[in-house]
């Protein structure tokens, strides 16, 4: 009887340990997905304001975000932002579009759009 009780406790403890670890992995992955939501939303609002949203898929949450340096390749709204480290947002284009959606530069501190890369 004592051995069955010890086995039962070990099984319950192991199950709780596995569930606890699995939950931690899910929390970490969901946090990394939502890390740039505000940046993507600001960039999407700019794209819509400029009328470029017809070339991009409406699923703006799936946009890619990466760090870059604002340099001569980009159209900057204010030249003081040149040579700064910023975030570059790239939206997925709808199929069969000749000129895609411009990549948008966003200030990593204020989440304000500071420029874009024109498309061809």
TIVO-2410 file (N, C-alpha, C; in nm, 3 decimals):
# residues 120
REC num residu      c1      c2      c3 atome chaine
REC   1      X   0.082  -0.119   0.000     N      A
REC   1      X   0.000   0.000   0.000    CA      A
REC   1      X   0.086   0.125   0.000     C      A
REC   2      X   0.191   0.125   0.082     N      A
REC   2      X   0.280   0.240   0.091    CA      A
REC   2      X   0.352   0.264  -0.042     C      A
REC   3      X   0.389   0.158  -0.110     N      A
REC   3      X   0.459   0.170  -0.238    CA      A
REC   3      X   0.367   0.229  -0.346     C      A
REC   4      X   0.240   0.190  -0.344     N      A
REC   4      X   0.144   0.244  -0.440    CA      A
REC   4      X   0.126   0.394  -0.416     C      A
REC   5      X   0.120   0.435  -0.291     N      A
REC   5      X   0.103   0.576  -0.257    CA      A
REC   5      X   0.224   0.658  -0.304     C      A
REC   6      X   0.344   0.606  -0.285     N      A
REC   6      X   0.466   0.675  -0.329    CA      A
REC   6      X   0.468   0.685  -0.482     C      A
REC   7      X   0.429   0.579  -0.551     N      A
REC   7      X   0.424   0.583  -0.699    CA      A
REC   7      X   0.321   0.686  -0.745     C      A
REC   8      X   0.206   0.689  -0.678     N      A
REC   8      X   0.102   0.786  -0.713    CA      A
REC   8      X   0.153   0.929  -0.696     C      A
REC   9      X   0.220   0.957  -0.586     N      A
REC   9      X   0.275   1.091  -0.560    CA      A
REC   9      X   0.378   1.127  -0.666     C      A
REC  10      X   0.466   1.034  -0.702     N      A
REC  10      X   0.567   1.061  -0.805    CA      A
REC  10      X   0.502   1.090  -0.941     C      A
REC  11      X   0.397   1.018  -0.975     N      A
REC  11      X   0.329   1.041  -1.102    CA      A
REC  11      X   0.262   1.178  -1.103     C      A
REC  12      X   0.195   1.214  -0.996     N      A
REC  12      X   0.128   1.344  -0.988    CA      A
REC  12      X   0.231   1.456  -0.992     C      A
REC  13      X   0.341   1.442  -0.918     N      A
REC  13      X   0.446   1.543  -0.915    CA      A
REC  13      X   0.508   1.560  -1.054     C      A
REC  14      X   0.534   1.449  -1.123     N      A
REC  14      X   0.591   1.455  -1.258    CA      A
REC  14      X   0.495   1.524  -1.355     C      A
REC  15      X   0.367   1.492  -1.345     N      A
REC  15      X   0.269   1.554  -1.434    CA      A
REC  15      X   0.262   1.705  -1.409     C      A
REC  16      X   0.262   1.747  -1.284     N      A
REC  16      X   0.260   1.890  -1.253    CA      A
REC  16      X   0.385   1.960  -1.304     C      A
REC  17      X   0.498   1.895  -1.293     N      A
REC  17      X   0.624   1.952  -1.341    CA      A
REC  17      X   0.621   1.969  -1.492     C      A
REC  18      X   0.571   1.871  -1.564     N      A
REC  18      X   0.564   1.878  -1.710    CA      A
REC  18      X   0.467   1.987  -1.754     C      A
REC  19      X   0.350   1.993  -1.691     N      A
REC  19      X   0.251   2.095  -1.726    CA      A
REC  19      X   0.306   2.235  -1.697     C      A
REC  20      X   0.374   2.252  -1.586     N      A
REC  20      X   0.432   2.382  -1.551    CA      A
REC  20      X   0.536   2.427  -1.651     C      A
REC  21      X   0.621   2.338  -1.695     N      A
REC  21      X   0.724   2.372  -1.793    CA      A
REC  21      X   0.662   2.401  -1.929     C      A
REC  22      X   0.563   2.325  -1.968     N      A
REC  22      X   0.498   2.346  -2.097    CA      A
REC  22      X   0.429   2.482  -2.099     C      A
REC  23      X   0.368   2.522  -1.991     N      A
REC  23      X   0.300   2.651  -1.983    CA      A
REC  23      X   0.400   2.765  -1.995     C      A
REC  24      X   0.518   2.752  -1.937     N      A
REC  24      X   0.619   2.856  -1.945    CA      A
REC  24      X   0.665   2.877  -2.089     C      A
REC  25      X   0.681   2.772  -2.165     N      A
REC  25      X   0.721   2.783  -2.305    CA      A
REC  25      X   0.615   2.859  -2.384     C      A
REC  26      X   0.487   2.829  -2.362     N      A
REC  26      X   0.379   2.898  -2.433    CA      A
REC  26      X   0.375   3.045  -2.399     C      A
REC  27      X   0.399   3.082  -2.275     N      A
REC  27      X   0.397   3.222  -2.235    CA      A
REC  27      X   0.512   3.297  -2.302     C      A
REC  28      X   0.630   3.238  -2.305     N      A
REC  28      X   0.745   3.304  -2.367    CA      A
REC  28      X   0.723   3.323  -2.517     C      A
REC  29      X   0.669   3.224  -2.586     N      A
REC  29      X   0.652   3.238  -2.729    CA      A
REC  29      X   0.545   3.341  -2.762     C      A
REC  30      X   0.439   3.353  -2.682     N      A
REC  30      X   0.336   3.453  -2.710    CA      A
REC  30      X   0.387   3.593  -2.683     C      A
REC  31      X   0.477   3.610  -2.588     N      A
REC  31      X   0.534   3.742  -2.561    CA      A
REC  31      X   0.621   3.788  -2.678     C      A
REC  32      X   0.698   3.697  -2.736     N      A
REC  32      X   0.786   3.736  -2.846    CA      A
REC  32      X   0.705   3.771  -2.971     C      A
REC  33      X   0.590   3.708  -2.989     N      A
REC  33      X   0.505   3.737  -3.104    CA      A
REC  33      X   0.449   3.879  -3.093     C      A
REC  34      X   0.410   3.921  -2.974     N      A
REC  34      X   0.345   4.049  -2.955    CA      A
REC  34      X   0.444   4.163  -2.929     C      A
REC  35      X   0.571   4.138  -2.935     N      A
REC  35      X   0.671   4.237  -2.899    CA      A
REC  35      X   0.661   4.365  -2.982     C      A
REC  36      X   0.628   4.355  -3.109     N      A
REC  36      X   0.628   4.471  -3.198    CA      A
REC  36      X   0.488   4.511  -3.245     C      A
REC  37      X   0.384   4.474  -3.173     N      A
REC  37      X   0.247   4.506  -3.216    CA      A
REC  37      X   0.228   4.656  -3.234     C      A
REC  38      X   0.275   4.737  -3.140     N      A
REC  38      X   0.258   4.883  -3.150    CA      A
REC  38      X   0.336   4.941  -3.268     C      A
REC  39      X   0.453   4.886  -3.294     N      A
REC  39      X   0.535   4.931  -3.406    CA      A
REC  39      X   0.464   4.899  -3.538     C      A
REC  40      X   0.413   4.777  -3.549     N      A
REC  40      X   0.342   4.736  -3.671    CA      A
REC  40      X   0.216   4.820  -3.691     C      A
REC  41      X   0.144   4.848  -3.583     N      A
REC  41      X   0.021   4.927  -3.593    CA      A
REC  41      X   0.051   5.069  -3.640     C      A
REC  42      X   0.157   5.129  -3.590     N      A
REC  42      X   0.195   5.264  -3.633    CA      A
REC  42      X   0.234   5.265  -3.780     C      A
REC  43      X   0.310   5.165  -3.822     N      A
REC  43      X   0.351   5.156  -3.962    CA      A
REC  43      X   0.230   5.134  -4.052     C      A
REC  44      X   0.137   5.049  -4.009     N      A
REC  44      X   0.018   5.022  -4.090    CA      A
REC  44      X  -0.069   5.147  -4.103     C      A
REC  45      X  -0.083   5.224  -3.996     N      A
REC  45      X  -0.160   5.348  -4.001    CA      A
REC  45      X  -0.098   5.444  -4.104     C      A
REC  46      X   0.035   5.451  -4.108     N      A
REC  46      X   0.105   5.535  -4.205    CA      A
REC  46      X   0.080   5.486  -4.348     C      A
REC  47      X   0.086   5.355  -4.368     N      A
REC  47      X   0.062   5.297  -4.500    CA      A
REC  47      X  -0.080   5.331  -4.547     C      A
REC  48      X  -0.177   5.318  -4.458     N      A
REC  48      X  -0.315   5.350  -4.494    CA      A
REC  48      X  -0.331   5.500  -4.524     C      A
REC  49      X  -0.265   5.583  -4.444     N      A
REC  49      X  -0.272   5.728  -4.464    CA      A
REC  49      X  -0.220   5.767  -4.602     C      A
REC  50      X  -0.115   5.700  -4.646     N      A
REC  50      X  -0.054   5.729  -4.776    CA      A
REC  50      X  -0.127   5.661  -4.892     C      A
REC  51      X  -0.222   5.572  -4.862     N      A
REC  51      X  -0.295   5.502  -4.967    CA      A
REC  51      X  -0.221   5.385  -5.026     C      A
REC  52      X  -0.123   5.332  -4.956     N      A
REC  52      X  -0.044   5.220  -5.005    CA      A
REC  52      X  -0.100   5.085  -4.960     C      A
REC  53      X  -0.206   5.086  -4.883     N      A
REC  53      X  -0.257   4.962  -4.825    CA      A
REC  53      X  -0.318   4.869  -4.931     C      A
REC  54      X  -0.349   4.916  -5.050     N      A
REC  54      X  -0.404   4.828  -5.154    CA      A
REC  54      X  -0.300   4.729  -5.207     C      A
REC  55      X  -0.172   4.756  -5.185     N      A
REC  55      X  -0.068   4.664  -5.231    CA      A
REC  55      X  -0.027   4.564  -5.125     C      A
REC  56      X  -0.073   4.584  -5.001     N      A
REC  56      X  -0.033   4.496  -4.890    CA      A
REC  56      X  -0.151   4.409  -4.845     C      A
REC  57      X  -0.119   4.293  -4.793     N      A
REC  57      X  -0.222   4.208  -4.734    CA      A
REC  57      X  -0.273   4.277  -4.608     C      A
REC  58      X  -0.402   4.261  -4.581     N      A
REC  58      X  -0.463   4.324  -4.464    CA      A
REC  58      X  -0.413   4.266  -4.331     C      A
REC  59      X  -0.342   4.157  -4.337     N      A
REC  59      X  -0.293   4.093  -4.215    CA      A
REC  59      X  -0.165   4.163  -4.168     C      A
REC  60      X  -0.179   4.290  -4.125     N      A
REC  60      X  -0.063   4.370  -4.087    CA      A
REC  60      X   0.010   4.315  -3.965     C      A
REC  61      X  -0.057   4.234  -3.883     N      A
REC  61      X   0.007   4.177  -3.764    CA      A
REC  61      X   0.119   4.080  -3.801     C      A
REC  62      X   0.117   4.028  -3.922     N      A
REC  62      X   0.220   3.933  -3.962    CA      A
REC  62      X   0.341   4.001  -4.028     C      A
REC  63      X   0.345   4.134  -4.023     N      A
REC  63      X   0.459   4.207  -4.082    CA      A
REC  63      X   0.589   4.168  -4.012     C      A
REC  64      X   0.698   4.179  -4.085     N      A
REC  64      X   0.830   4.151  -4.030    CA      A
REC  64      X   0.891   4.281  -3.977     C      A
REC  65      X   0.959   4.272  -3.863     N      A
REC  65      X   1.025   4.388  -3.803    CA      A
REC  65      X   1.170   4.352  -3.777     C      A
REC  66      X   1.260   4.442  -3.818     N      A
REC  66      X   1.403   4.422  -3.792    CA      A
REC  66      X   1.469   4.556  -3.764     C      A
REC  67      X   1.583   4.550  -3.702     N      A
REC  67      X   1.658   4.672  -3.673    CA      A
REC  67      X   1.743   4.708  -3.794     C      A
REC  68      X   1.758   4.839  -3.818     N      A
REC  68      X   1.841   4.887  -3.928    CA      A
REC  68      X   1.890   5.028  -3.894     C      A
REC  69      X   1.972   5.080  -3.980     N      A
REC  69      X   2.022   5.217  -3.966    CA      A
REC  69      X   1.953   5.303  -4.071     C      A
REC  70      X   1.896   5.415  -4.028     N      A
REC  70      X   1.831   5.508  -4.121    CA      A
REC  70      X   1.940   5.581  -4.199     C      A
REC  71      X   1.955   5.548  -4.326     N      A
REC  71      X   2.059   5.611  -4.406    CA      A
REC  71      X   2.003   5.664  -4.538     C      A
REC  72      X   2.089   5.689  -4.633     N      A
REC  72      X   2.051   5.752  -4.760    CA      A
REC  72      X   1.956   5.668  -4.846     C      A
REC  73      X   1.942   5.539  -4.815     N      A
REC  73      X   1.851   5.453  -4.893    CA      A
REC  73      X   1.704   5.487  -4.869     C      A
REC  74      X   1.676   5.554  -4.758     N      A
REC  74      X   1.539   5.579  -4.716    CA      A
REC  74      X   1.499   5.724  -4.735     C      A
REC  75      X   1.369   5.745  -4.754     N      A
REC  75      X   1.313   5.880  -4.754    CA      A
REC  75      X   1.280   5.910  -4.608     C      A
REC  76      X   1.355   6.004  -4.549     N      A
REC  76      X   1.335   6.039  -4.408    CA      A
REC  76      X   1.247   6.162  -4.397     C      A
REC  77      X   1.153   6.157  -4.305     N      A
REC  77      X   1.063   6.270  -4.285    CA      A
REC  77      X   1.136   6.387  -4.219     C      A
REC  78      X   1.245   6.357  -4.149     N      A
REC  78      X   1.327   6.460  -4.085    CA      A
REC  78      X   1.473   6.414  -4.096     C      A
REC  79      X   1.558   6.494  -4.156     N      A
REC  79      X   1.698   6.456  -4.180    CA      A
REC  79      X   1.776   6.431  -4.050     C      A
REC  80      X   1.728   6.482  -3.937     N      A
REC  80      X   1.798   6.459  -3.810    CA      A
REC  80      X   1.797   6.311  -3.770     C      A
REC  81      X   1.710   6.233  -3.831     N      A
REC  81      X   1.701   6.091  -3.799    CA      A
REC  81      X   1.803   6.006  -3.875     C      A
REC  82      X   1.881   6.069  -3.964     N      A
REC  82      X   1.979   5.994  -4.041    CA      A
REC  82      X   2.087   5.936  -3.950     C      A
REC  83      X   2.128   5.814  -3.982     N      A
REC  83      X   2.232   5.739  -3.911    CA      A
REC  83      X   2.189   5.693  -3.771     C      A
REC  84      X   2.060   5.691  -3.744     N      A
REC  84      X   2.009   5.639  -3.617    CA      A
REC  84      X   1.966   5.493  -3.635     C      A
REC  85      X   1.972   5.416  -3.527     N      A
REC  85      X   1.921   5.280  -3.529    CA      A
REC  85      X   1.770   5.287  -3.511     C      A
REC  86      X   1.696   5.227  -3.604     N      A
REC  86      X   1.550   5.231  -3.604    CA      A
REC  86      X   1.496   5.093  -3.637     C      A
REC  87      X   1.364   5.082  -3.638     N      A
REC  87      X   1.299   4.956  -3.674    CA      A
REC  87      X   1.242   4.967  -3.815     C      A
REC  88      X   1.259   4.863  -3.892     N      A
REC  88      X   1.212   4.858  -4.030    CA      A
REC  88      X   1.098   4.756  -4.037     C      A
REC  89      X   0.980   4.801  -4.080     N      A
REC  89      X   0.862   4.716  -4.088    CA      A
REC  89      X   0.835   4.683  -4.235     C      A
REC  90      X   0.825   4.554  -4.264     N      A
REC  90      X   0.798   4.507  -4.401    CA      A
REC  90      X   0.666   4.430  -4.402     C      A
REC  91      X   0.572   4.479  -4.482     N      A
REC  91      X   0.443   4.413  -4.494    CA      A
REC  91      X   0.445   4.315  -4.609     C      A
REC  92      X   0.362   4.213  -4.600     N      A
REC  92      X   0.353   4.115  -4.708    CA      A
REC  92      X   0.263   4.172  -4.817     C      A
REC  93      X   0.309   4.165  -4.940     N      A
REC  93      X   0.235   4.220  -5.054    CA      A
REC  93      X   0.130   4.122  -5.104     C      A
REC  94      X   0.022   4.176  -5.160     N      A
REC  94      X  -0.074   4.092  -5.229    CA      A
REC  94      X  -0.008   4.041  -5.355     C      A
REC  95      X  -0.056   3.930  -5.406     N      A
REC  95      X   0.006   3.871  -5.525    CA      A
REC  95      X  -0.024   3.954  -5.649     C      A
REC  96      X   0.065   3.945  -5.746     N      A
REC  96      X   0.052   4.012  -5.876    CA      A
REC  96      X   0.054   4.164  -5.865     C      A
REC  97      X   0.129   4.217  -5.769     N      A
REC  97      X   0.144   4.362  -5.756    CA      A
REC  97      X   0.278   4.400  -5.817     C      A
REC  98      X   0.278   4.499  -5.906     N      A
REC  98      X   0.401   4.541  -5.973    CA      A
REC  98      X   0.493   4.609  -5.873     C      A
REC  99      X   0.445   4.713  -5.807     N      A
REC  99      X   0.525   4.783  -5.706    CA      A
REC  99      X   0.466   4.750  -5.569     C      A
REC 100      X   0.546   4.691  -5.483     N      A
REC 100      X   0.496   4.648  -5.354    CA      A
REC 100      X   0.482   4.762  -5.254     C      A
REC 101      X   0.446   4.726  -5.135     N      A
REC 101      X   0.429   4.822  -5.027    CA      A
REC 101      X   0.565   4.868  -4.977     C      A
REC 102      X   0.586   4.997  -4.960     N      A
REC 102      X   0.715   5.045  -4.909    CA      A
REC 102      X   0.743   4.992  -4.768     C      A
REC 103      X   0.870   4.972  -4.739     N      A
REC 103      X   0.909   4.938  -4.603    CA      A
REC 103      X   0.905   5.067  -4.520     C      A
REC 104      X   0.861   5.055  -4.397     N      A
REC 104      X   0.839   5.171  -4.312    CA      A
REC 104      X   0.941   5.175  -4.199     C      A
REC 105      X   1.002   5.292  -4.177     N      A
REC 105      X   1.096   5.311  -4.066    CA      A
REC 105      X   1.019   5.369  -3.947     C      A
REC 106      X   1.040   5.308  -3.830     N      A
REC 106      X   0.971   5.351  -3.709    CA      A
REC 106      X   1.075   5.372  -3.599     C      A
REC 107      X   1.061   5.483  -3.527     N      A
REC 107      X   1.148   5.513  -3.413    CA      A
REC 107      X   1.121   5.407  -3.305     C      A
REC 108      X   1.226   5.344  -3.256     N      A
REC 108      X   1.210   5.235  -3.159    CA      A
REC 108      X   1.170   5.283  -3.020     C      A
REC 109      X   1.183   5.412  -2.993     N      A
REC 109      X   1.145   5.464  -2.861    CA      A
REC 109      X   1.004   5.521  -2.860     C      A
REC 110      X   0.969   5.599  -2.964     N      A
REC 110      X   0.840   5.667  -2.966    CA      A
REC 110      X   0.735   5.596  -3.051     C      A
REC 111      X   0.777   5.498  -3.130     N      A
REC 111      X   0.690   5.426  -3.223    CA      A
REC 111      X   0.626   5.519  -3.326     C      A
REC 112      X   0.694   5.624  -3.360     N      A
REC 112      X   0.648   5.716  -3.464    CA      A
REC 112      X   0.719   5.683  -3.595     C      A
REC 113      X   0.646   5.694  -3.705     N      A
REC 113      X   0.706   5.671  -3.836    CA      A
REC 113      X   0.800   5.786  -3.867     C      A
REC 114      X   0.922   5.750  -3.910     N      A
REC 114      X   1.021   5.853  -3.941    CA      A
REC 114      X   1.065   5.850  -4.087     C      A
REC 115      X   1.018   5.749  -4.162     N      A
REC 115      X   1.055   5.742  -4.302    CA      A
REC 115      X   1.009   5.614  -4.367     C      A
REC 116      X   1.051   5.593  -4.491     N      A
REC 116      X   1.014   5.474  -4.565    CA      A
REC 116      X   1.113   5.450  -4.679     C      A
REC 117      X   1.109   5.330  -4.733     N      A
REC 117      X   1.190   5.297  -4.850    CA      A
REC 117      X   1.096   5.288  -4.969     C      A
REC 118      X   1.114   5.377  -5.066     N      A
REC 118      X   1.025   5.374  -5.183    CA      A
REC 118      X   1.038   5.243  -5.261     C      A
REC 119      X   0.929   5.203  -5.324     N      A
REC 119      X   0.933   5.083  -5.408    CA      A
REC 119      X   0.959   5.126  -5.551     C      A
REC 120      X   0.994   5.028  -5.631     N      A
REC 120      X   1.026   5.057  -5.771    CA      A
REC 120      X   0.902   5.062  -5.856     C      A
***
